[in-house]
Amino acid sequence: MSENNYGALMMKSAVAAGDDINAIVQPGIYIIPPANSSSPDAAGGVLTVHSGSPIRRTFTSDSIITLTSTRNGNSWTAWKGPLSRTNPGADIKADGAAAIASFLSNLGITQALELKAPLDSPSLSGTPTVPNANQDEIDLRIANTSFVAQAIAELNGGAPTVLNTLKKLATAINNDADFFTTISNALGAKAPLASPSFTGTPSVPNADQNQIDL
């Protein structure tokens, strides 16, 4: 900053509570008292009008880090500031969705969120793991491969290899969906060993006359 500019930014006389700070265009430093209706902060602060073209001004206070505004013809542009000291989130929210997105990205929050899975229908990659639930716990928890393997082992109960899957069992009973009835009917057509009562024309092998036994 040149010597002339340093001179221009000298402390000016105090601004009254009823003065309109928007009428101040002379470069310098102005103390804005509390209750000034044109002040960005009702508690007062410090207004600095900078020399140059266009004229630029800044405002700071106990609750505002800094606000800036530029002279545009016969008026000032709206105050614009990064963050307030007391409620920075409200300032960012007021600037709209684009400002919020930029703020989150600058903090690395957006990038961190992109590495997280959503709660609704997540699509996981790599080798995700979950706690191994007990076999007697039937609820909405995720079943991992260990849980499934244990459930299958308990299902076949140490059955021999030729009968340790449903497919092998189905093949063994000839894929008969009504196997119980089929077996029951087959057994019903057989005579008991004890005191059988035959019908029709039963026959037995013809024994040798020399064989006297049972």
C-alpha positions in Angstrom: 0.0 0.0 0.0 1.4 3.4 -0.9 2.0 6.2 1.5 -0.9 8.1 0.2 -3.2 5.1 0.8 -1.9 4.8 4.4 -2.7 8.5 4.9 -6.2 8.0 3.5 -7.0 5.2 5.9 -6.7 7.5 8.9 -9.2 7.4 11.8 -12.2 9.6 11.1 -14.6 11.2 13.5 -17.1 8.9 15.2 -20.3 8.1 13.3 -23.5 9.0 15.1 -26.2 6.4 15.8 -28.5 8.2 13.3 -26.0 8.5 10.5 -26.4 6.4 7.4 -23.1 4.6 6.9 -24.1 3.9 3.2 -23.5 7.6 2.6 -19.8 7.3 3.7 -17.6 7.2 0.6 -14.5 9.1 1.9 -11.7 6.6 2.5 -10.9 6.1 6.2 -11.6 4.2 9.4 -15.0 4.8 11.1 -16.2 3.7 14.5 -19.8 2.7 14.1 -21.7 3.0 17.4 -24.3 0.6 18.7 -28.0 1.0 17.6 -27.0 2.5 14.2 -29.8 1.3 11.9 -27.7 1.1 8.8 -24.9 -0.9 10.5 -24.6 -4.6 9.6 -24.3 -5.3 13.4 -26.6 -3.6 15.8 -23.9 -3.8 18.4 -21.7 -1.5 16.3 -18.3 -2.2 14.8 -15.5 -0.7 12.6 -16.1 0.5 9.0 -13.2 0.9 6.7 -13.6 2.6 3.4 -10.7 1.9 1.0 -9.4 4.1 -1.7 -9.2 3.0 -5.3 -11.5 2.4 -8.1 -14.0 1.0 -7.5 -14.3 2.1 -3.9 -14.4 -0.9 -1.5 -15.4 -1.0 2.1 -15.1 -3.6 4.9 -16.9 -4.0 8.2 -15.9 -6.0 11.2 -17.2 -6.4 14.8 -17.2 -8.7 17.8 -19.7 -11.0 16.1 -18.7 -10.5 12.4 -15.3 -11.6 11.1 -15.5 -9.4 8.0 -18.0 -8.1 5.5 -17.1 -6.5 2.1 -19.0 -4.3 -0.2 -18.1 -2.4 -3.4 -19.3 1.0 -4.6 -21.4 0.6 -7.8 -22.2 4.0 -9.2 -24.2 5.8 -6.6 -24.8 2.8 -4.3 -23.1 0.0 -2.5 -23.4 -3.6 -3.4 -24.9 -5.9 -0.7 -22.6 -6.8 2.2 -20.9 -10.1 1.6 -18.9 -12.0 4.1 -17.4 -15.5 4.5 -18.5 -16.4 8.1 -19.8 -14.7 11.3 -18.0 -15.5 14.5 -21.2 -16.5 16.3 -23.2 -18.4 13.7 -21.1 -19.4 10.7 -23.5 -22.2 9.7 -26.4 -19.7 9.2 -24.2 -17.5 6.9 -23.3 -20.5 4.7 -26.9 -21.7 4.6 -28.1 -18.2 3.6 -25.8 -18.3 0.6 -27.6 -21.3 -0.9 -26.9 -24.9 -1.9 -23.9 -24.1 -4.0 -22.2 -22.3 -1.1 -23.0 -25.2 1.2 -21.6 -27.7 -1.3 -18.4 -25.7 -1.7 -18.0 -25.3 2.1 -18.3 -29.0 2.7 -16.0 -29.8 -0.2 -13.3 -27.4 1.2 -13.5 -29.2 4.5 -13.2 -32.6 2.9 -16.6 -33.6 4.2 -18.0 -34.3 0.7 -15.1 -36.5 -0.2 -15.4 -38.4 3.1 -19.1 -39.0 2.5 -18.4 -40.3 -0.9 -16.4 -43.1 0.7 -19.4 -44.1 2.9 -22.2 -46.5 2.0 -25.8 -45.2 2.2 -28.2 -46.8 4.7 -30.7 -47.4 2.0 -29.7 -50.2 -0.4 -25.9 -49.9 0.0 -23.8 -51.5 -2.7 -20.6 -52.7 -0.9 -17.4 -53.8 -2.5 -14.2 -55.6 -1.4 -14.7 -58.0 1.5 -17.3 -56.6 3.9 -17.8 -58.4 7.1 -20.6 -58.5 9.7 -20.8 -60.0 13.2 -21.5 -63.7 13.3 -25.0 -64.3 14.7 -26.1 -67.3 16.8 -28.0 -70.0 14.9 -31.0 -69.5 17.2 -31.3 -65.8 16.5 -33.9 -65.3 13.8 -34.2 -61.6 12.9 -33.2 -59.1 10.3 -29.4 -59.3 10.9 -27.2 -60.1 8.0 -26.1 -63.7 7.7 -22.4 -64.0 6.8 -20.8 -67.0 5.2 -19.7 -68.5 8.5 -23.4 -68.4 9.7 -24.6 -70.0 6.5 -22.0 -72.7 6.6 -22.8 -73.6 10.2 -26.6 -73.6 9.4 -25.9 -76.1 6.5 -23.8 -78.3 8.7 -26.5 -78.4 11.3 -29.1 -79.2 8.7 -27.3 -82.2 7.3 -26.2 -83.3 10.8 -23.2 -85.2 9.6 -25.1 -87.1 6.9 -23.0 -89.2 4.5 -21.7 -87.5 1.4 -24.1 -89.4 -0.8 -27.1 -87.9 1.1 -25.8 -84.5 2.4 -27.8 -82.3 0.0 -31.5 -82.0 -0.9 -30.6 -82.9 -4.5 -28.9 -86.2 -3.4 -31.9 -87.0 -1.2 -34.3 -86.4 -4.0 -32.3 -88.6 -6.3 -32.2 -91.3 -3.7 -36.1 -91.4 -3.5 -36.4 -91.3 -7.3 -37.6 -87.7 -7.2 -40.9 -89.0 -5.8 -42.8 -86.0 -4.3 -45.3 -88.5 -2.6 -42.6 -90.8 -1.4 -44.4 -91.6 2.0 -47.5 -92.8 0.2 -45.5 -94.8 -2.3 -43.7 -96.6 0.5 -46.9 -97.1 2.6 -48.7 -98.6 -0.4 -45.7 -100.9 -1.2 -45.5 -102.1 2.5 -49.3 -102.6 2.5 -48.9 -105.1 -0.3 -46.5 -107.3 1.7 -47.3 -110.1 4.2 -45.9 -109.8 7.7 -43.3 -112.3 8.9 -45.4 -113.4 11.8 -48.5 -115.4 10.9 -49.0 -114.2 7.4 -52.4 -114.6 5.8 -52.0 -115.1 2.1 -54.6 -114.7 -0.5 -54.9 -115.7 -4.1 -52.6 -118.6 -5.1 -49.4 -118.4 -2.9 -46.5 -120.7 -3.8 -43.2 -121.7 -2.3 -40.1 -123.5 -3.6 -40.5 -127.3 -3.8 -38.3 -128.9 -1.1 -36.4 -132.1 -1.5 -38.1 -135.1 0.0 -35.0 -135.9 2.0 -34.9 -132.5 3.6 -36.8 -132.5 6.9 -36.6 -129.1 8.4 -38.5 -125.8 8.9 
